[in-house]
Every structure is written in C-alpha cells, then in structure tokens.
Amino acid sequence: MIVQKRTMNWLPRASMYDEMQAAREKRRANLQADMANSANNNAALISTNTTSGESVNLTLRIAAARIQNGTTRKV
C-alpha cells in the first residue's frame, strides 16, 4: 500500500515575498485611512470650537447691549 498526500489546494499559493508585500500594502492603506479620519475629526473639532466661540461672543454682545440700554430679559 502506498501512502500519498492529497490536498484540495489546486491553485498555487503566492510566494512569501508577495504575501508580505500585500500585507505591507494593506497596513499602509489602513494607516492612510486612519490619518485621513483623524485629520477630518480634527478639522471638525476646530470648526466646532470656532462656531461655539462665535456664538459665545454673540451672546456676550447681546448681554452687553441689554446692560447698556437698561433693558431686562423677558422670562
């Protein structure tokens, strides 16, 4: 009786170098996507801080105008 190794892998696997290259490209793409996402989050935070700062300035100007005019806020 002859013992033979039989596998179902008909297609040859890529070389180890090609697998490493593909993994490197995948990591690079993930890193670039992470960096882009981080930049978008930073831009959103900066614009939110600017917008909220302008609304605070507007509120302070309205309050200062009421004090100068002697008017009170209606509840």
DOKE-314446 format. One line per field, with one value per residue: residue number from 0; residue in one letter; x, y, z of N, C-alpha, C in turn. Coordinates in pm, whole numbers. Atoms other than C-alpha are relative to their C-alpha. Example, Ala and Ser with C-alpha at 12.3 -4.5 7.8 and 13.67 -1.06 7.14 Angstrom:
seq	c(0 / 1)
type	c(A / S)
n_u	c(89 / -82)
n_v	c(-119 / -119)
n_w	c(0 / -6)
ca_u	c(1230 / 1367)
ca_v	c(-450 / -106)
ca_w	c(780 / 714)
c_u	c(90 / -77)
c_v	c(120 / 109)
c_w	c(0 / 73)
END
This chain:
seq	c(0 / 1 / 2 / 3 / 4 / 5 / 6 / 7 / 8 / 9 / 10 / 11 / 12 / 13 / 14 / 15 / 16 / 17 / 18 / 19 / 20 / 21 / 22 / 23 / 24 / 25 / 26 / 27 / 28 / 29 / 30 / 31 / 32 / 33 / 34 / 35 / 36 / 37 / 38 / 39 / 40 / 41 / 42 / 43 / 44 / 45 / 46 / 47 / 48 / 49 / 50 / 51 / 52 / 53 / 54 / 55 / 56 / 57 / 58 / 59 / 60 / 61 / 62 / 63 / 64 / 65 / 66 / 67 / 68 / 69 / 70 / 71 / 72 / 73 / 74)
type	c(M / I / V / Q / K / R / T / M / N / W / L / P / R / A / S / M / Y / D / E / M / Q / A / A / R / E / K / R / R / A / N / L / Q / A / D / M / A / N / S / A / N / N / N / A / A / L / I / S / T / N / T / T / S / G / E / S / V / N / L / T / L / R / I / A / A / A / R / I / Q / N / G / T / T / R / K / V)
n_u	c(83 / -77 / 62 / -21 / 59 / 91 / 56 / 101 / -50 / -43 / -73 / -123 / 0 / -95 / -128 / -4 / -29 / 123 / 90 / -49 / 23 / 143 / 28 / -57 / 89 / 124 / -28 / -19 / 132 / 71 / -62 / 42 / 141 / 3 / -49 / 102 / 111 / -45 / -3 / 139 / 49 / -63 / 61 / 136 / -12 / -42 / 111 / 99 / -49 / 12 / 142 / 48 / -62 / 74 / 131 / -24 / -23 / 129 / 76 / -58 / 35 / 141 / 10 / -58 / 94 / 113 / -45 / -20 / 130 / 83 / 113 / -14 / 42 / 135 / -1)
n_v	c(-117 / -123 / -114 / -122 / -121 / -62 / -126 / -58 / -131 / 15 / -119 / -20 / -117 / -106 / 14 / -66 / -142 / -63 / -10 / -108 / -126 / -28 / -39 / -134 / -94 / -6 / -83 / -137 / -54 / -21 / -115 / -121 / -23 / -48 / -138 / -85 / -8 / -86 / -138 / -45 / -24 / -123 / -115 / -16 / -57 / -140 / -81 / -5 / -95 / -134 / -33 / -22 / -124 / -111 / -10 / -58 / -142 / -60 / -5 / -105 / -131 / -26 / -31 / -133 / -100 / -11 / -73 / -140 / -62 / 6 / 90 / 130 / 115 / 47 / 142)
n_w	c(0 / 13 / -68 / 77 / -55 / 96 / -49 / 86 / 45 / 138 / 42 / -78 / -87 / 35 / -70 / -129 / 24 / 47 / -115 / -86 / 72 / -8 / -139 / -18 / 68 / -78 / -118 / 44 / 33 / -126 / -68 / 71 / -30 / -138 / -2 / 62 / -95 / -110 / 49 / 9 / -137 / -49 / 68 / -54 / -134 / 11 / 49 / -107 / -100 / 57 / 6 / -136 / -45 / 58 / -64 / -132 / 21 / 33 / -124 / -85 / 58 / -28 / -143 / -22 / 54 / -94 / -120 / 38 / 26 / -120 / 19 / -67 / 79 / -30 / -35)
ca_u	c(0 / 131 / 58 / 11 / -51 / -354 / -468 / -755 / -541 / -531 / -408 / -51 / -3 / 168 / 530 / 615 / 754 / 426 / 226 / 447 / 418 / 37 / 28 / 255 / 27 / -279 / -118 / -15 / -370 / -515 / -267 / -352 / -724 / -663 / -465 / -736 / -1004 / -801 / -750 / -1124 / -1201 / -950 / -1099 / -1449 / -1338 / -1167 / -1468 / -1698 / -1479 / -1477 / -1852 / -1918 / -1672 / -1859 / -2192 / -2045 / -1922 / -2267 / -2431 / -2190 / -2255 / -2631 / -2592 / -2367 / -2618 / -2900 / -2695 / -2603 / -2962 / -3101 / -3336 / -3401 / -3451 / -3811 / -3871)
ca_v	c(0 / 344 / 646 / 964 / 1316 / 1460 / 1818 / 2016 / 2324 / 2324 / 2680 / 2752 / 2993 / 3327 / 3346 / 3455 / 3781 / 3856 / 3780 / 4011 / 4282 / 4252 / 4272 / 4578 / 4750 / 4665 / 4814 / 5124 / 5171 / 5128 / 5380 / 5635 / 5586 / 5634 / 5952 / 6092 / 6009 / 6177 / 6488 / 6506 / 6473 / 6747 / 6979 / 6914 / 6988 / 7310 / 7431 / 7340 / 7534 / 7833 / 7822 / 7790 / 8073 / 8298 / 8212 / 8294 / 8627 / 8697 / 8614 / 8841 / 9125 / 9089 / 9085 / 9392 / 9576 / 9496 / 9622 / 9942 / 10005 / 9921 / 9657 / 9331 / 8989 / 8874 / 8540)
ca_w	c(0 / -98 / 126 / -71 / 45 / -129 / -91 / -231 / -300 / -676 / -710 / -609 / -321 / -370 / -273 / 78 / -57 / -239 / 76 / 280 / 14 / 13 / 394 / 385 / 131 / 341 / 653 / 460 / 327 / 677 / 818 / 548 / 610 / 984 / 924 / 694 / 951 / 1225 / 1011 / 942 / 1314 / 1398 / 1137 / 1270 / 1626 / 1522 / 1326 / 1618 / 1861 / 1627 / 1581 / 1954 / 2021 / 1782 / 1945 / 2288 / 2153 / 2008 / 2342 / 2528 / 2283 / 2329 / 2708 / 2697 / 2477 / 2723 / 3016 / 2831 / 2726 / 3067 / 2930 / 3107 / 2962 / 2936 / 3102)
c_u	c(88 / -78 / 35 / -67 / -87 / -58 / -102 / 44 / 53 / 83 / 126 / -11 / 101 / 128 / -6 / 25 / -127 / -101 / 42 / -25 / -148 / -38 / 52 / -89 / -132 / 20 / 16 / -134 / -82 / 55 / -43 / -146 / -15 / 43 / -104 / -118 / 36 / 3 / -141 / -58 / 58 / -63 / -140 / 4 / 37 / -115 / -109 / 42 / -12 / -145 / -54 / 60 / -72 / -137 / 13 / 22 / -130 / -85 / 52 / -32 / -146 / -19 / 55 / -93 / -119 / 39 / 14 / -133 / -92 / -121 / 28 / -53 / -140 / 4 / -124)
c_v	c(124 / 114 / 125 / 117 / 63 / 126 / 51 / 137 / -14 / 119 / 15 / 127 / 103 / -21 / 77 / 149 / 73 / 15 / 112 / 136 / 39 / 45 / 141 / 106 / 18 / 86 / 146 / 66 / 27 / 120 / 130 / 32 / 53 / 145 / 96 / 17 / 92 / 147 / 56 / 29 / 127 / 123 / 25 / 61 / 147 / 87 / 10 / 100 / 143 / 45 / 29 / 128 / 121 / 16 / 58 / 150 / 73 / 15 / 109 / 139 / 36 / 38 / 139 / 108 / 17 / 79 / 148 / 71 / -2 / -92 / -130 / -111 / -43 / -151 / -68)
c_w	c(0 / 68 / -79 / 71 / -108 / 63 / -100 / -54 / -141 / -46 / 85 / 85 / -52 / 77 / 132 / -15 / -45 / 113 / 94 / -63 / 8 / 141 / 27 / -64 / 77 / 125 / -38 / -33 / 127 / 75 / -67 / 27 / 143 / 10 / -59 / 95 / 116 / -43 / -12 / 137 / 58 / -64 / 53 / 139 / -5 / -47 / 106 / 106 / -51 / -1 / 140 / 57 / -56 / 64 / 141 / -13 / -32 / 125 / 91 / -54 / 28 / 147 / 30 / -52 / 93 / 124 / -32 / -23 / 120 / -18 / 72 / -91 / 41 / 22 / -52)
END
